[in-house]
Each structure stands twice: as structure tokens, then as C-alpha cells.
Amino acid sequence: MPFDGFPFQGTASDAGGLDRIRIYVYDYGRENYTVSNLSATLDAATGQWVFPILQGHVTSGAPARLWAQAVDGADAKEQKCSKHSRLLRSSKRS
């Protein structure tokens, strides 16, 4: 079964409103960040956000840590979501 990626998503809120959601992915297989400080798509009305995790962001069979950081208009930051997972299989399409 080919790995095409998956959506990393969640909901965040702040009384003063949110400016953006920053996304980070650490790939333990490469011992490196493959995503650092990139913005998720944010629906400001609902607080729902989504970021596509692509095949190139994670190594097959290796653990990866994904997290999101909500940033409000005052540039205050708070970690809202963290996920540690192991990608079991990845294959490239020809």
C-alpha cells in the first residue's frame, strides 16, 4: 500500500484570536527536522487547522514527532498539539 501522506490537524483557540499555527516535524530516521516553522492552513472562525504531512517529511519505519504551536496576534506562543508516531510503511509510486 503506497504512502501518500496524511493530514495533521487539530483545533486551537485564544480569547484574542489566533494569528497562525506553526508546524514542526522531527524525523528520527534522519535525525533532523523535515518541517520547521511552517504555517498550517487555519480557519480563524473555527480554530481548526490542517497541515499535509508528505512522504518526504517522514522516513519509513522510523519514529517521527509532529507538533503544532498556536501563535496569537501578540506573538504569544503555546504548544497545543503533539504527536509521536512511527510510520510503518512507505513506498514511492513509479
Secondary structure as UniProt FT lines:
FT   STRAND          6..11
FT   TURN            15..16
FT   STRAND          18..27
FT   TURN            28..31
FT   STRAND          32..39
FT   STRAND          41..42
FT   TURN            44..46
FT   STRAND          48..53
FT   HELIX           55..57
FT   TURN            60..61
FT   STRAND          63..72
FT   TURN            73..74
FT   STRAND          77..86
//
